[in-house]
Amino acid sequence: MLIYLDNAATTPLDSEVRAAMLPYLEGAYGNPSSIHAFGRQTRAAVDNARSQVARAIGADSSEIVFTSGGTEADNLALIGSMHAQEAGKNHLITTQVEHHAVLDACKYLERFGYEVTYLPVDQYGMVQIEEVRAAIRPETALISILHGNNEIGTIQPIEAIGNIAREHQILFHVDAVQSFGSEPIDVSKLPVDLMTLSSHKIYGPKGAGALYIRSGVKVLPRALGGAQERRKRAGTENILGIVGFGKASELVEKYHSARRDHLIHLRQSFIADLFARSLHIVVNGHEDMHLPHIANISFLGMDTETLLIQLDMEGIAAASGSACTSGTLSVSHVLKAMQLPAEVTNAAIRFSFGKDNTIQELKAATAKIEKVVRRLYR
């Protein structure tokens, strides 16, 4: 029995999404930039998907720019918005626990003279609002904060941070790749100027994402060579991916409450069952402010790599952290930033749940986990 508990890395394709994509795999192949009937057919599909994504986050469809995924959207948000600033506005603020799509974009900007403040977090992975305020300078142009952390699940106070940004007329970017689909998001009410989204985290296809750009916000393109996406992102659109992303976003809007309740129940049951088995575990992240589908757990006395290999042999798919870095052997930069003891950081496993997981699966998983841990303790 294989049990997939790595939904934070990617989710399986929803059957309704697959059905929506099929016509554009089999017959609708026109270039959306073409004026003939074939092109108009796919242009209509792109426009519909744009509206679907926009409705799911409370945006206007004109504020959605499609990308190849969350990484490209993060890069466009940071590099594109900083390059669009007037002279002297060369400082941005982020945290030490961001996804590497943001952190590496920051390092890239630093190579060209931009200045970056990397804010610390507490032992729960949360940034302090007053530290954000204290980091602001006259030359600060952008604040970029991850909504829900992809490794530990901690949710940042983005509304409060956004209000600070508004007070100082600073752009605010939120990476919502991991929270979109599980947390309610309404950019018509949130003080957010840029927001990153990804398709394959919400049961859509890989290779599709989006950047929400509030009307009036200037962002220079990173890809040049065409007028697509309102001149924000050149290149012929990935019709198949965009259509799937649109349908997946529609399903987020339709099933949000039911899916969220299911995920909360799964997470609570999983953690409770592990504690009931008297395993030496620590749950990492904020106790209350966390995503409903991520449980980062340290098995004291174990080491992450050995435990992951043993779990895989038992048919359980889990991870050590972000899928973009879990192939490496280094300790998670998120757990390091939280300044947790080595016995915690060296033994951390991320379990992440999805809409298709069941309580019965999780009970089978915890039984296997107990067997593996007790075997390794010997």
HUGIKA-V676661 format. One record per residue. N is the residue number from 0. NEAR is the number of other C-alpha atoms within 12 Angstrom. Layout:
# HUGIKA-V676661
[[N/NEAR] [N/NEAR]]
This chain:
# HUGIKA-V676661
[[0/15] [1/19] [2/31] [3/32] [4/41] [5/37] [6/38] [7/45] [8/36] [9/33] [10/29] [11/28] [12/28] [13/29] [14/18] [15/23] [16/32] [17/25] [18/20] [19/31] [20/33] [21/19] [22/20] [23/28] [24/19] [25/12] [26/14] [27/25] [28/26] [29/28] [30/26] [31/29] [32/26] [33/18] [34/14] [35/13] [36/16] [37/19] [38/21] [39/19] [40/24] [41/33] [42/32] [43/25] [44/34] [45/40] [46/28] [47/27] [48/41] [49/41] [50/30] [51/32] [52/48] [53/37] [54/30] [55/37] [56/42] [57/26] [58/30] [59/23] [60/29] [61/26] [62/34] [63/41] [64/47] [65/50] [66/41] [67/35] [68/33] [69/38] [70/36] [71/35] [72/44] [73/45] [74/41] [75/43] [76/48] [77/52] [78/40] [79/31] [80/40] [81/44] [82/28] [83/24] [84/25] [85/15] [86/14] [87/18] [88/25] [89/32] [90/36] [91/45] [92/42] [93/44] [94/39] [95/33] [96/44] [97/48] [98/39] [99/33] [100/33] [101/39] [102/33] [103/22] [104/32] [105/38] [106/23] [107/20] [108/25] [109/20] [110/13] [111/16] [112/18] [113/28] [114/27] [115/36] [116/30] [117/27] [118/31] [119/30] [120/34] [121/26] [122/26] [123/32] [124/40] [125/40] [126/38] [127/24] [128/26] [129/17] [130/21] [131/37] [132/27] [133/18] [134/30] [135/34] [136/24] [137/17] [138/24] [139/33] [140/41] [141/49] [142/49] [143/51] [144/53] [145/47] [146/46] [147/41] [148/48] [149/51] [150/54] [151/51] [152/46] [153/42] [154/38] [155/41] [156/27] [157/38] [158/25] [159/23] [160/38] [161/34] [162/24] [163/27] [164/35] [165/24] [166/15] [167/23] [168/23] [169/36] [170/41] [171/45] [172/49] [173/49] [174/50] [175/47] [176/44] [177/43] [178/39] [179/46] [180/46] [181/42] [182/35] [183/25] [184/36] [185/25] [186/33] [187/21] [188/17] [189/27] [190/29] [191/43] [192/43] [193/45] [194/52] [195/52] [196/48] [197/46] [198/50] [199/37] [200/42] [201/48] [202/37] [203/40] [204/37] [205/29] [206/29] [207/41] [208/46] [209/49] [210/49] [211/50] [212/42] [213/33] [214/19] [215/13] [216/27] [217/29] [218/37] [219/24] [220/32] [221/27] [222/24] [223/16] [224/14] [225/17] [226/17] [227/25] [228/33] [229/22] [230/20] [231/35] [232/33] [233/24] [234/24] [235/29] [236/36] [237/36] [238/41] [239/39] [240/38] [241/47] [242/44] [243/44] [244/50] [245/46] [246/40] [247/46] [248/44] [249/33] [250/33] [251/37] [252/29] [253/17] [254/21] [255/26] [256/19] [257/18] [258/28] [259/28] [260/21] [261/24] [262/34] [263/30] [264/24] [265/33] [266/37] [267/27] [268/26] [269/37] [270/37] [271/22] [272/25] [273/31] [274/21] [275/16] [276/20] [277/19] [278/27] [279/23] [280/30] [281/32] [282/39] [283/41] [284/41] [285/29] [286/23] [287/17] [288/23] [289/35] [290/40] [291/46] [292/48] [293/48] [294/45] [295/48] [296/41] [297/38] [298/37] [299/27] [300/24] [301/32] [302/28] [303/37] [304/26] [305/25] [306/37] [307/36] [308/23] [309/25] [310/33] [311/24] [312/19] [313/25] [314/22] [315/31] [316/32] [317/41] [318/44] [319/45] [320/46] [321/38] [322/24] [323/20] [324/21] [325/26] [326/16] [327/16] [328/17] [329/21] [330/31] [331/39] [332/33] [333/41] [334/45] [335/27] [336/27] [337/31] [338/24] [339/27] [340/19] [341/21] [342/23] [343/31] [344/40] [345/31] [346/36] [347/44] [348/44] [349/45] [350/44] [351/45] [352/47] [353/40] [354/38] [355/27] [356/31] [357/24] [358/26] [359/17] [360/24] [361/35] [362/25] [363/24] [364/35] [365/33] [366/25] [367/29] [368/40] [369/28] [370/22] [371/27] [372/33] [373/21] [374/15] [375/21] [376/17] [377/9]]
